[in-house]
Amino acid sequence: MNEKHKSTKKGVIIIGFAAILAVFILIATESYFNSKELKLAREGCLEKNGIIVEERTFLNLDYTFTCE
């Protein structure tokens, strides 16, 4: 194996790791802000003496919320 091949392989590994890290950060950020949004919606619904109806998916990446 020559030096150029090793260097290229190392670069691909670094770029792959950076891409995986970026995807993880984006998912974590969306989950965090969805959780915050649901918390505010719940608080508003309880202030109106409403009944909370919500459905969430894994990691809060998608949800439905209604206040009856």
C-alpha positions as CSV (number, residue, x, y, z in Angstrom):
1,M,0.0,0.0,0.0
2,N,1.5,3.3,-1.0
3,E,1.3,6.6,1.0
4,K,-1.2,8.2,-1.4
5,H,-3.6,5.3,-1.0
6,K,-3.3,5.5,2.8
7,S,-3.9,9.2,2.8
8,T,-7.0,8.9,0.6
9,K,-8.4,6.2,2.8
10,K,-7.8,8.3,5.9
11,G,-9.5,11.3,4.3
12,V,-12.6,9.2,3.4
13,I,-12.8,7.9,7.0
14,I,-12.6,11.4,8.4
15,I,-15.3,12.8,6.0
16,G,-17.5,9.8,6.7
17,F,-17.2,10.3,10.5
18,A,-17.9,14.1,10.1
19,A,-21.0,13.3,8.0
20,I,-22.3,10.8,10.7
21,L,-21.6,13.4,13.4
22,A,-23.5,16.1,11.5
23,V,-26.5,13.9,11.0
24,F,-26.5,13.0,14.7
25,I,-26.3,16.7,15.7
26,L,-29.2,17.6,13.4
27,I,-31.4,14.8,14.7
28,A,-30.6,15.8,18.3
29,T,-31.3,19.4,17.6
30,E,-34.7,18.7,16.0
31,S,-35.7,16.4,18.9
32,Y,-34.7,19.0,21.4
33,F,-36.7,21.8,19.8
34,N,-39.7,19.5,19.3
35,S,-39.6,18.7,23.0
36,K,-39.5,22.3,23.9
37,E,-42.4,23.1,21.5
38,L,-44.5,20.3,23.0
39,K,-43.8,21.5,26.5
40,L,-45.0,25.0,25.7
41,A,-48.1,23.6,24.0
42,R,-48.9,21.4,27.1
43,E,-48.5,24.4,29.4
44,G,-50.8,26.5,27.3
45,C,-53.4,23.8,27.1
46,L,-53.3,23.2,30.9
47,E,-53.7,27.0,31.5
48,K,-57.0,26.8,29.5
49,N,-58.0,23.7,31.5
50,G,-57.9,21.6,28.3
51,I,-57.3,18.0,27.8
52,I,-54.0,17.1,26.1
53,V,-54.0,14.7,23.2
54,E,-50.6,14.1,21.7
55,E,-48.8,11.4,19.8
56,R,-45.1,11.3,19.4
57,T,-42.7,9.2,17.3
58,F,-39.3,8.0,18.3
59,L,-37.0,10.8,19.5
60,N,-39.9,13.3,19.0
61,L,-39.0,13.7,15.4
62,D,-42.7,13.9,14.5
63,Y,-45.7,14.6,16.6
64,T,-49.4,15.6,16.7
65,F,-50.9,17.7,19.4
66,T,-54.4,18.8,20.1
67,C,-55.9,20.5,23.1
68,E,-59.6,19.7,23.7
